[in-house]
Amino acid sequence: MLEGAGFGPVGITAVHAPACWGRDAGDAVDFYVSRGPGAEVPEETLSAMRDVLRPYETDRGVLLNAGVWVVTARRAS
């Protein structure tokens, strides 16, 4: 798509790094459920989510691996 628009050369680099999703499991769950349109989440589900995230708690917060692609290109002269 970029080349078709006159850009090039196009480079794509994968970047992987830990990302912090909250201070602790409860904070991370609050963040996740706040991203939606406001539907009520049952306490049983919230509790299960906290349990799943607890192993990822560190002294720097809940850290989960994240990945992005960095795409670079230059406009042709």
LOVOVEX-970831 format. One record per atom (N, C-alpha, C): x, y, z; residue in three letters; residue number from 1; atom name. Coordinates in pm, 1 decimal, decimal comma. Example, Ala and Ser with C-alpha at 12.3 -4.5 7.8 and 13.67 -1.06 7.14 Angstrom:
<sites>
<site <1319,0; -569,0; 780,0>; 'ALA'; 1; 'N'>;
<site <1230,0; -450,0; 780,0>; 'ALA'; 1; 'CA'>;
<site <1320,0; -330,0; 780,0>; 'ALA'; 1; 'C'>;
<site <1285,0; -225,0; 708,0>; 'SER'; 2; 'N'>;
<site <1367,0; -106,0; 714,0>; 'SER'; 2; 'CA'>;
<site <1290,0; 3,0; 787,0>; 'SER'; 2; 'C'>;
</sites>
This chain:
<sites>
<site <82,2; -117,3; 0,0>; 'MET'; 1; 'N'>;
<site <0,0; 0,0; 0,0>; 'MET'; 1; 'CA'>;
<site <88,3; 126,1; 0,0>; 'MET'; 1; 'C'>;
<site <191,4; 124,4; 83,9>; 'LEU'; 2; 'N'>;
<site <280,2; 241,3; 88,1>; 'LEU'; 2; 'CA'>;
<site <354,9; 258,8; -43,5>; 'LEU'; 2; 'C'>;
<site <404,4; 147,0; -98,1>; 'GLU'; 3; 'N'>;
<site <475,1; 156,6; -225,6>; 'GLU'; 3; 'CA'>;
<site <382,0; 207,2; -334,9>; 'GLU'; 3; 'C'>;
<site <257,2; 162,3; -334,9>; 'GLY'; 4; 'N'>;
<site <159,4; 207,6; -432,7>; 'GLY'; 4; 'CA'>;
<site <129,0; 355,7; -420,8>; 'GLY'; 4; 'C'>;
<site <150,4; 411,6; -301,7>; 'ALA'; 5; 'N'>;
<site <126,4; 553,6; -278,4>; 'ALA'; 5; 'CA'>;
<site <252,5; 637,1; -301,3>; 'ALA'; 5; 'C'>;
<site <357,9; 571,0; -351,5>; 'GLY'; 6; 'N'>;
<site <478,8; 646,0; -383,7>; 'GLY'; 6; 'CA'>;
<site <583,3; 648,4; -274,4>; 'GLY'; 6; 'C'>;
<site <570,8; 563,6; -176,0>; 'PHE'; 7; 'N'>;
<site <669,7; 556,7; -68,8>; 'PHE'; 7; 'CA'>;
<site <761,1; 437,3; -90,6>; 'PHE'; 7; 'C'>;
<site <883,9; 448,0; -42,9>; 'GLY'; 8; 'N'>;
<site <974,6; 334,8; -50,7>; 'GLY'; 8; 'CA'>;
<site <1114,3; 376,9; -15,2>; 'GLY'; 8; 'C'>;
<site <1203,3; 291,9; 18,6>; 'PRO'; 9; 'N'>;
<site <1173,6; 153,0; 48,6>; 'PRO'; 9; 'CA'>;
<site <1095,0; 140,4; 180,4>; 'PRO'; 9; 'C'>;
<site <1015,3; 36,6; 189,1>; 'VAL'; 10; 'N'>;
<site <933,4; 12,9; 307,4>; 'VAL'; 10; 'CA'>;
<site <1005,9; -86,5; 396,5>; 'VAL'; 10; 'C'>;
<site <1016,1; -53,2; 523,9>; 'GLY'; 11; 'N'>;
<site <1076,7; -143,2; 622,2>; 'GLY'; 11; 'CA'>;
<site <976,1; -177,0; 731,0>; 'GLY'; 11; 'C'>;
<site <982,0; -302,0; 777,5>; 'ILE'; 12; 'N'>;
<site <893,8; -346,0; 886,1>; 'ILE'; 12; 'CA'>;
<site <979,6; -415,9; 989,8>; 'ILE'; 12; 'C'>;
<site <971,3; -368,5; 1114,1>; 'THR'; 13; 'N'>;
<site <1047,8; -426,1; 1223,6>; 'THR'; 13; 'CA'>;
<site <952,9; -464,4; 1335,9>; 'THR'; 13; 'C'>;
<site <960,1; -590,1; 1380,1>; 'ALA'; 14; 'N'>;
<site <880,0; -635,1; 1494,3>; 'ALA'; 14; 'CA'>;
<site <949,7; -592,8; 1623,1>; 'ALA'; 14; 'C'>;
<site <873,1; -537,0; 1715,7>; 'VAL'; 15; 'N'>;
<site <926,0; -495,4; 1845,6>; 'VAL'; 15; 'CA'>;
<site <843,0; -563,7; 1952,7>; 'VAL'; 15; 'C'>;
<site <910,4; -633,9; 2045,0>; 'HIS'; 16; 'N'>;
<site <843,7; -702,2; 2155,7>; 'HIS'; 16; 'CA'>;
<site <898,9; -648,0; 2286,0>; 'HIS'; 16; 'C'>;
<site <811,0; -616,2; 2379,8>; 'ALA'; 17; 'N'>;
<site <853,8; -562,0; 2508,4>; 'ALA'; 17; 'CA'>;
<site <742,6; -584,1; 2610,5>; 'ALA'; 17; 'C'>;
<site <778,4; -590,8; 2738,1>; 'PRO'; 18; 'N'>;
<site <674,3; -600,8; 2840,4>; 'PRO'; 18; 'CA'>;
<site <598,9; -467,9; 2850,5>; 'PRO'; 18; 'C'>;
<site <468,0; -478,3; 2868,5>; 'ALA'; 19; 'N'>;
<site <384,5; -358,9; 2884,8>; 'ALA'; 19; 'CA'>;
<site <314,2; -368,7; 3019,5>; 'ALA'; 19; 'C'>;
<site <303,3; -256,6; 3087,2>; 'CYS'; 20; 'N'>;
<site <237,3; -251,7; 3218,0>; 'CYS'; 20; 'CA'>;
<site <89,3; -221,9; 3198,2>; 'CYS'; 20; 'C'>;
<site <2,6; -309,9; 3253,6>; 'TRP'; 21; 'N'>;
<site <-141,9; -296,0; 3237,0>; 'TRP'; 21; 'CA'>;
<site <-211,5; -252,3; 3364,5>; 'TRP'; 21; 'C'>;
<site <-137,5; -234,2; 3474,7>; 'GLY'; 22; 'N'>;
<site <-197,2; -186,6; 3599,2>; 'GLY'; 22; 'CA'>;
<site <-101,3; -206,2; 3714,5>; 'GLY'; 22; 'C'>;
<site <-132,4; -143,2; 3828,5>; 'ARG'; 23; 'N'>;
<site <-47,1; -154,3; 3947,0>; 'ARG'; 23; 'CA'>;
<site <-47,5; -294,8; 4004,1>; 'ARG'; 23; 'C'>;
<site <-163,5; -362,1; 3995,3>; 'ASP'; 24; 'N'>;
<site <-179,4; -499,2; 4041,9>; 'ASP'; 24; 'CA'>;
<site <-291,3; -562,7; 3959,9>; 'ASP'; 24; 'C'>;
<site <-324,2; -688,5; 3991,0>; 'ALA'; 25; 'N'>;
<site <-423,5; -760,6; 3911,4>; 'ALA'; 25; 'CA'>;
<site <-558,9; -689,3; 3911,8>; 'ALA'; 25; 'C'>;
<site <-600,8; -638,9; 4026,6>; 'GLY'; 26; 'N'>;
<site <-728,9; -568,3; 4034,2>; 'GLY'; 26; 'CA'>;
<site <-731,4; -443,5; 3948,1>; 'GLY'; 26; 'C'>;
<site <-623,9; -367,9; 3951,8>; 'ASP'; 27; 'N'>;
<site <-614,0; -246,3; 3871,3>; 'ASP'; 27; 'CA'>;
<site <-614,4; -280,8; 3722,1>; 'ASP'; 27; 'C'>;
<site <-545,1; -388,3; 3683,7>; 'ALA'; 28; 'N'>;
<site <-541,3; -429,4; 3543,6>; 'ALA'; 28; 'CA'>;
<site <-680,7; -471,3; 3496,1>; 'ALA'; 28; 'C'>;
<site <-754,6; -544,3; 3579,1>; 'VAL'; 29; 'N'>;
<site <-890,7; -584,7; 3541,9>; 'VAL'; 29; 'CA'>;
<site <-979,0; -461,6; 3526,9>; 'VAL'; 29; 'C'>;
<site <-967,4; -366,9; 3617,9>; 'ASP'; 30; 'N'>;
<site <-1045,7; -242,9; 3607,0>; 'ASP'; 30; 'CA'>;
<site <-1016,7; -172,7; 3474,2>; 'ASP'; 30; 'C'>;
<site <-889,7; -170,3; 3435,3>; 'PHE'; 31; 'N'>;
<site <-852,5; -108,2; 3307,7>; 'PHE'; 31; 'CA'>;
<site <-917,3; -182,4; 3191,2>; 'PHE'; 31; 'C'>;
<site <-904,6; -315,0; 3189,8>; 'TYR'; 32; 'N'>;
<site <-962,8; -393,7; 3079,8>; 'TYR'; 32; 'CA'>;
<site <-1111,9; -370,4; 3066,0>; 'TYR'; 32; 'C'>;
<site <-1185,6; -379,7; 3175,8>; 'VAL'; 33; 'N'>;
<site <-1331,4; -368,6; 3164,2>; 'VAL'; 33; 'CA'>;
<site <-1375,6; -224,9; 3138,0>; 'VAL'; 33; 'C'>;
<site <-1292,3; -127,5; 3166,9>; 'SER'; 34; 'N'>;
<site <-1329,2; 12,0; 3139,3>; 'SER'; 34; 'CA'>;
<site <-1317,8; 45,7; 2991,2>; 'SER'; 34; 'C'>;
<site <-1256,0; -40,4; 2911,1>; 'ARG'; 35; 'N'>;
<site <-1237,6; -15,5; 2768,5>; 'ARG'; 35; 'CA'>;
<site <-1363,8; -43,3; 2687,5>; 'ARG'; 35; 'C'>;
<site <-1459,2; -114,1; 2743,8>; 'GLY'; 36; 'N'>;
<site <-1579,2; -154,1; 2670,1>; 'GLY'; 36; 'CA'>;
<site <-1689,2; -50,1; 2677,8>; 'GLY'; 36; 'C'>;
<site <-1804,2; -84,1; 2618,8>; 'PRO'; 37; 'N'>;
<site <-1915,5; 11,8; 2611,1>; 'PRO'; 37; 'CA'>;
<site <-1996,5; 25,3; 2739,6>; 'PRO'; 37; 'C'>;
<site <-1951,1; -32,4; 2850,5>; 'GLY'; 38; 'N'>;
<site <-2020,6; -12,6; 2977,0>; 'GLY'; 38; 'CA'>;
<site <-2106,4; -129,0; 3021,8>; 'GLY'; 38; 'C'>;
<site <-2092,3; -245,2; 2959,8>; 'ALA'; 39; 'N'>;
<site <-2168,7; -362,3; 3001,6>; 'ALA'; 39; 'CA'>;
<site <-2123,3; -406,5; 3140,7>; 'ALA'; 39; 'C'>;
<site <-2217,5; -455,3; 3218,1>; 'GLU'; 40; 'N'>;
<site <-2184,0; -505,9; 3351,1>; 'GLU'; 40; 'CA'>;
<site <-2111,8; -640,0; 3339,0>; 'GLU'; 40; 'C'>;
<site <-2003,0; -654,6; 3412,8>; 'VAL'; 41; 'N'>;
<site <-1928,2; -780,0; 3413,7>; 'VAL'; 41; 'CA'>;
<site <-1955,0; -846,5; 3548,8>; 'VAL'; 41; 'C'>;
<site <-2001,3; -971,3; 3547,9>; 'PRO'; 42; 'N'>;
<site <-2030,9; -1039,9; 3674,4>; 'PRO'; 42; 'CA'>;
<site <-1906,5; -1051,3; 3762,5>; 'PRO'; 42; 'C'>;
<site <-1926,3; -1043,2; 3893,2>; 'GLU'; 43; 'N'>;
<site <-1814,7; -1052,4; 3988,3>; 'GLU'; 43; 'CA'>;
<site <-1737,3; -1182,6; 3971,3>; 'GLU'; 43; 'C'>;
<site <-1804,6; -1289,7; 3938,5>; 'GLU'; 44; 'N'>;
<site <-1736,8; -1418,5; 3917,5>; 'GLU'; 44; 'CA'>;
<site <-1634,8; -1407,8; 3803,1>; 'GLU'; 44; 'C'>;
<site <-1672,0; -1337,3; 3699,8>; 'THR'; 45; 'N'>;
<site <-1581,4; -1317,5; 3586,2>; 'THR'; 45; 'CA'>;
<site <-1465,7; -1226,3; 3625,0>; 'THR'; 45; 'C'>;
<site <-1494,3; -1117,9; 3696,9>; 'LEU'; 46; 'N'>;
<site <-1387,9; -1026,9; 3741,6>; 'LEU'; 46; 'CA'>;
<site <-1288,2; -1099,9; 3830,2>; 'LEU'; 46; 'C'>;
<site <-1338,9; -1183,5; 3919,9>; 'SER'; 47; 'N'>;
<site <-1252,1; -1260,8; 4009,1>; 'SER'; 47; 'CA'>;
<site <-1162,9; -1355,9; 3929,6>; 'SER'; 47; 'C'>;
<site <-1220,6; -1423,1; 3829,7>; 'ALA'; 48; 'N'>;
<site <-1141,7; -1513,4; 3745,7>; 'ALA'; 48; 'CA'>;
<site <-1034,0; -1436,9; 3669,2>; 'ALA'; 48; 'C'>;
<site <-1067,0; -1317,7; 3621,5>; 'MET'; 49; 'N'>;
<site <-969,2; -1235,7; 3550,3>; 'MET'; 49; 'CA'>;
<site <-854,8; -1196,1; 3643,1>; 'MET'; 49; 'C'>;
<site <-886,8; -1156,3; 3766,4>; 'ARG'; 50; 'N'>;
<site <-781,5; -1121,0; 3862,6>; 'ARG'; 50; 'CA'>;
<site <-691,1; -1240,8; 3889,2>; 'ARG'; 50; 'C'>;
<site <-751,7; -1360,3; 3903,9>; 'ASP'; 51; 'N'>;
<site <-672,9; -1481,2; 3927,9>; 'ASP'; 51; 'CA'>;
<site <-575,9; -1508,3; 3813,0>; 'ASP'; 51; 'C'>;
<site <-621,2; -1488,1; 3689,3>; 'VAL'; 52; 'N'>;
<site <-537,2; -1512,8; 3572,7>; 'VAL'; 52; 'CA'>;
<site <-420,8; -1414,0; 3566,6>; 'VAL'; 52; 'C'>;
<site <-444,2; -1290,2; 3608,7>; 'LEU'; 53; 'N'>;
<site <-339,1; -1187,2; 3599,1>; 'LEU'; 53; 'CA'>;
<site <-242,6; -1186,6; 3716,9>; 'LEU'; 53; 'C'>;
<site <-279,1; -1247,1; 3829,1>; 'ARG'; 54; 'N'>;
<site <-192,1; -1244,0; 3947,5>; 'ARG'; 54; 'CA'>;
<site <-50,5; -1295,0; 3921,6>; 'ARG'; 54; 'C'>;
<site <-30,9; -1401,7; 3844,1>; 'PRO'; 55; 'N'>;
<site <107,3; -1447,4; 3820,4>; 'PRO'; 55; 'CA'>;
<site <194,5; -1344,7; 3746,5>; 'PRO'; 55; 'C'>;
<site <133,8; -1244,9; 3686,5>; 'TYR'; 56; 'N'>;
<site <208,8; -1143,6; 3611,6>; 'TYR'; 56; 'CA'>;
<site <235,8; -1016,8; 3693,2>; 'TYR'; 56; 'C'>;
<site <195,7; -1017,2; 3821,0>; 'GLU'; 57; 'N'>;
<site <223,5; -902,3; 3908,0>; 'GLU'; 57; 'CA'>;
<site <372,3; -899,2; 3940,9>; 'GLU'; 57; 'C'>;
<site <430,1; -780,8; 3929,2>; 'THR'; 58; 'N'>;
<site <570,1; -759,3; 3965,8>; 'THR'; 58; 'CA'>;
<site <576,8; -632,8; 4050,1>; 'THR'; 58; 'C'>;
<site <694,9; -599,3; 4095,7>; 'ASP'; 59; 'N'>;
<site <710,5; -473,9; 4170,0>; 'ASP'; 59; 'CA'>;
<site <693,0; -352,2; 4079,2>; 'ASP'; 59; 'C'>;
<site <688,4; -372,8; 3947,9>; 'ARG'; 60; 'N'>;
<site <663,7; -263,5; 3851,7>; 'ARG'; 60; 'CA'>;
<site <522,1; -266,2; 3796,7>; 'ARG'; 60; 'C'>;
<site <436,2; -352,6; 3847,8>; 'GLY'; 61; 'N'>;
<site <298,5; -362,5; 3801,9>; 'GLY'; 61; 'CA'>;
<site <273,0; -493,8; 3730,2>; 'GLY'; 61; 'C'>;
<site <156,9; -506,3; 3669,3>; 'VAL'; 62; 'N'>;
<site <121,8; -626,0; 3592,2>; 'VAL'; 62; 'CA'>;
<site <185,6; -612,4; 3454,8>; 'VAL'; 62; 'C'>;
<site <284,1; -697,4; 3427,7>; 'LEU'; 63; 'N'>;
<site <358,0; -689,2; 3302,8>; 'LEU'; 63; 'CA'>;
<site <320,4; -805,9; 3211,9>; 'LEU'; 63; 'C'>;
<site <274,5; -773,7; 3092,2>; 'LEU'; 64; 'N'>;
<site <241,3; -872,3; 2990,4>; 'LEU'; 64; 'CA'>;
<site <320,2; -839,6; 2864,8>; 'LEU'; 64; 'C'>;
<site <359,9; -942,1; 2792,5>; 'ASN'; 65; 'N'>;
<site <432,7; -918,7; 2668,5>; 'ASN'; 65; 'CA'>;
<site <342,5; -849,0; 2567,2>; 'ASN'; 65; 'C'>;
<site <399,8; -753,8; 2497,0>; 'ALA'; 66; 'N'>;
<site <326,9; -680,2; 2393,5>; 'ALA'; 66; 'CA'>;
<site <414,7; -676,8; 2269,0>; 'ALA'; 66; 'C'>;
<site <351,7; -660,2; 2156,3>; 'GLY'; 67; 'N'>;
<site <427,6; -651,7; 2031,9>; 'GLY'; 67; 'CA'>;
<site <363,0; -553,1; 1936,4>; 'GLY'; 67; 'C'>;
<site <447,0; -486,3; 1862,9>; 'VAL'; 68; 'N'>;
<site <400,7; -393,3; 1759,1>; 'VAL'; 68; 'CA'>;
<site <492,8; -407,7; 1638,8>; 'VAL'; 68; 'C'>;
<site <446,4; -358,1; 1527,5>; 'TRP'; 69; 'N'>;
<site <530,8; -347,8; 1409,4>; 'TRP'; 69; 'CA'>;
<site <561,8; -200,9; 1386,9>; 'TRP'; 69; 'C'>;
<site <688,2; -170,5; 1369,4>; 'VAL'; 70; 'N'>;
<site <729,6; -35,2; 1334,5>; 'VAL'; 70; 'CA'>;
<site <750,5; -34,5; 1183,3>; 'VAL'; 70; 'C'>;
<site <670,1; 45,0; 1114,0>; 'VAL'; 71; 'N'>;
<site <676,7; 51,9; 968,9>; 'VAL'; 71; 'CA'>;
<site <739,7; 186,1; 929,9>; 'VAL'; 71; 'C'>;
<site <840,5; 178,4; 846,2>; 'THR'; 72; 'N'>;
<site <907,3; 300,0; 800,4>; 'THR'; 72; 'CA'>;
<site <905,3; 304,1; 648,3>; 'THR'; 72; 'C'>;
<site <901,2; 424,0; 594,4>; 'ALA'; 73; 'N'>;
<site <905,4; 445,7; 449,9>; 'ALA'; 73; 'CA'>;
<site <939,2; 591,1; 423,8>; 'ALA'; 73; 'C'>;
<site <991,1; 617,0; 307,4>; 'ARG'; 74; 'N'>;
<site <1020,6; 754,6; 266,6>; 'ARG'; 74; 'CA'>;
<site <940,8; 787,2; 142,2>; 'ARG'; 74; 'C'>;
<site <898,7; 909,7; 137,7>; 'ARG'; 75; 'N'>;
<site <827,8; 956,8; 18,9>; 'ARG'; 75; 'CA'>;
<site <926,9; 969,6; -95,7>; 'ARG'; 75; 'C'>;
<site <893,4; 913,4; -207,8>; 'ALA'; 76; 'N'>;
<site <984,0; 919,0; -324,3>; 'ALA'; 76; 'CA'>;
<site <1001,1; 1064,1; -367,1>; 'ALA'; 76; 'C'>;
<site <1121,2; 1095,7; -410,7>; 'SER'; 77; 'N'>;
<site <1151,5; 1234,2; -453,8>; 'SER'; 77; 'CA'>;
<site <1089,7; 1264,2; -586,9>; 'SER'; 77; 'C'>;
</sites>
